[in-house]
C-alpha cells in the first residue's frame, strides 16, 4: 500500500515550506529515516525524511516549489505500484502527516491542524533552481574564496537564481566559484568577489557593459525566512504601543577588563564586547523581571529565568538564536555559546529549540559604526535592546574634559507591559553593571 509523503511541520511556527532539493529521485529505494528532500522552513533548511520503506514512486512538486504544511509532495510504495499523480489514492496511508505534524504542533503547545487542500505555489522560474534573496549583511560572514577548482563533469553547481543570472550576464563560470551560502551554494556576494582578472582566468572575454544593456529592475522571490520576518514585523510595529529609552554608557572599564581577559585567555576563545553586553543584559534582567516578560493578551507572563535572544543576520534575513538560562551562565560560557549559535544560524542549521522561547532580545550594530538606532520588538517579548558603537567622546569627568570610550543603548518597550520608570530602572542597573564590570563575576 502506497504511503503519501507530505510537507511536514519541521518547526513549531512553520506554516509552509519550500522544497529546496530532492535527495531521492523517482524509482530510488528508500528506507525509514532516509532523507527524501531538503526543505526551507521559516527559520532553517531542514531534512524531510521517509516514514516508510519502499520506492519513491512519484514526486508531486518540483524543487523550488512552496507548499503548505500537510500538503502531499510525493508517494512511497512498492516498485511498479500505481498511484494517482494528484495524490488521491484511496488506500494510501498518511504516515508522514500523522507522525510529523502532530509532533511539531505538540511541541508548540497546540492541537494538530487539519490538513489543508493541496496547494502548490510554483517558483517564479521554470528551472528548479534554489531560490534565495540577496539582502544586505548585518553580521559579517567569513570572506569567500573567489575562484575554486572546476567541478567534476556532470556535477550540478548549487547557486541561487540571482547568482546564476549575474554569472550569465558577466560571463563567470560557476564551476570555478566557491560558494559561501548554505552547503556551499554560490550567492551574489561570491560573484562580487570575483574580479576582472578572475574572470579572464576561466577563458571568458567580457563585453563592455552599457547602461542601455542593463535591465530596468530585478524581481527577487521571497524566501521563507523573509516572509516570516515581514509577517512578524507587521504584528509588532503596528499593534504594539512602543516607546524608546536611550542611555549612554562609559565603556572604559569594560575595554580594560576585556583586554586583560583576552590577554590571559591565550589560545582560548576571545571575549567580544557583544559577549560582555549579553552577560550584562542577562544580569540586569534577572534583577528586573518586569522587563523580562511576555504580553499574553489576557495576562502578562513574568519570566524568572532569562532566555536571551541575539539578532544574527543570515543570507536571507535575520534569525534570533536563544541563549537559554543566560543569567546562570558565565561570561566564558556565553562567549562560546553565542559564537556556536551564530555560526549555526548562518549555516541555517539551528534546531527549533535554539531559536524559540526568548524572553528578551539584543540587537547589536555597533561593529558597523552605527551610533544609535531603534530595534523592533519581537512579540510576545516586551522589550528589545539596540546596541550602538563604542567610540571616543569628549566628556566632562570631575570638572575636567577627558576623552572616554562611550556606547549608546536604546531600549524599545511595549507600554502594555513596561512603564517608563520600569524600563529606566532596568537601564540604570545595566549601565551600573557595564561601568563596573566586576559585577559580571559576582
Secondary structure by P-SEA (a helix, b strand, c coil): cbbbbcccccccccccccccccccccccccccccccccccccccccccccccccccccccccccccccccccccccccccbbbbccccccccccccccccaaaaaaaacccccccccccccccccccccbbbbbccccccccccccccccccccbbbbbcaaaaaaaaaacccccccccccccccccaaaaaaccaaaaaaaccccccccccccccbbbbbbcaaaaaaaaaaaacccccbbbbbbbbbbaaaaaaaaaaaaaaccccccccaaaaaaaaaaaaaaacccccccccccbbbbbcccbbbbbbbcccbbbbbbbcccccccaaaaaaaaaaaaaaaaacccccccccccccbbbbccccccccbbbbbcccccbbbbbbbbbbbbbbcccbbbbbbbbbbbbbbccccccaaaaaaaaaaaaaaaaccccccc
